[in-house]
Every structure is written in structure tokens, then in C-alpha cells.
Amino acid sequence: MDGQQALDYLAGAGKYSARTLHPLPSLIFLDLKLPFVSGFDVLSWLRGQPSLSDLPVVILTGSSEDRDRQKALELGAKAYLVKPPTPEMLLQAIQYLPQPQTAAA
């Protein structure tokens, strides 16, 4: 619902402390315009957390500003999609999902 709630969830803080009930996502779609804590701040915090720094983040926002796109990519976003997303855009985003591990023969 807001940037602070995203940080709390990702940190496993407070009501989100039970990872069995609140598992980490495999891919994050992040809006830049969030109440309380901006999407840029959430992304910056994520990249500063060693255990979460490789979590793929796709920006999904209403901003088509080049400076926002550039900043998001500099902060480590995998892709920058402008709302409303098309099916092609979403297919592009899912390429960042981790591939399932196969058992060695």
C-alpha cells in the first residue's frame, strides 16, 4: 500500500516477521510514486541489503520522464515500464524471474 509497508515486508519487520507467512517475492513490481517512502528510496534500500540486493525489481510507473528512468536503472532496476502495462511489457518483465533449479543427474 505504501513505501514504508514495502520496506517492513522486505525486512521481515513487525507483522511480517514470519517468513513462512510472508515469503520474499521472486520479482518486485515497484511504483515510484508511493506514499511515505518513495519507490526510489525502496529500491535504494533494497540494493543496500546484502541478502536482497539481487532481488529483481521492475519499475511500473506512470512517469515517462527520462530522468526517472535513468535514476531507476542506475539504482539497479532491471526494467522500467510505463503504465498502463501491455501484455508484451509484462512478458518482458517475467524474464527476470529466477529459473528453477534442475536436479543434477
N, C-alpha and C positions, 0 to 999 in steps of 0.2 A: 504493500500500500504506500510505503514511503521509503526514503533512503535509509533512515535510521533502522527501520524494521528489517531492511535487507542486510544491513551490517550485523544486526543482532542475530539473524538467522544464519548467516555465513560464519559468524564467530561461534555459533552454538551457545549464545549467551541467554540467560534468563529462561523464559518459557521454551526456548529452542535448544536447551542443553542435551536432550535425549536424542542422539543421532539416529537411533532406531526409528523414532517417530518423525524426525526432521532430518532426513539424509541430505548430504550435499548434492547439488544438481550436477549433471554431466555437462550442461551447457546453460549459460545465462543469457537471456534476452534482457537488456538493460536500457531503460529510458534515461535520457539526460535530464529531463525536467521532472524531478521528484521533489516532493515536499521534505522539509527539514534538512536532508543531506542530498546534495546533487548527485546525479549519475556519474559525473566526473570524479567526485570525491569517493564514491563507492568503488569505482574502477581503480583509482589510485590506491586506496586502502587494500583492495584485493591483491594488487601487484606487489605490495609490500609485505604480504603474508607468505612466508616460505611454503607452507602446506597448501596454499590456494593459488599461488602465483601462476600455475599452468592451467587453471580452470578457464576454458574458452568463454569469452564474452563477446556477444554480438550486440551492437548498439541498434536499438529500434526506436527511432525518434521522429518527431515532426520537424526537426531542424535540418534544413538543407544547406546550412552555412558551411562554407569550405573550412573556416577556422575551427568549427566544432568537429568536423570530420577529421581534420589534421590532428587536433588535440587528442581525440579518442584513439586514433591509430597510434600516436606517439605513446599513449598510456598503455598500449597493449591490447586494444580491442582487435578481434580477428576480422570483423566486418562492420560496416556502417550502413544500415538500411533506413531509408526514409519512409515514414508511414504515409499511406497505408501499404503494408507489405503485399507484394504479389506472390502467387504460388512459386514463381521462379526464384524470388528473393529468399523465400523460406527453404526451398531446396538447396540453395547456395549455402544457407546458414547451417543446415544439418550436416554438411561435410565436416564440420568441426567437432561433431560428436566423437568420443573415443571409440576406436574399433574394438570389438570383442576379442578377447584373448583366446587363441586356439590352443588346445592341449597338444603338447609335443608327443610325437609318435614313439 
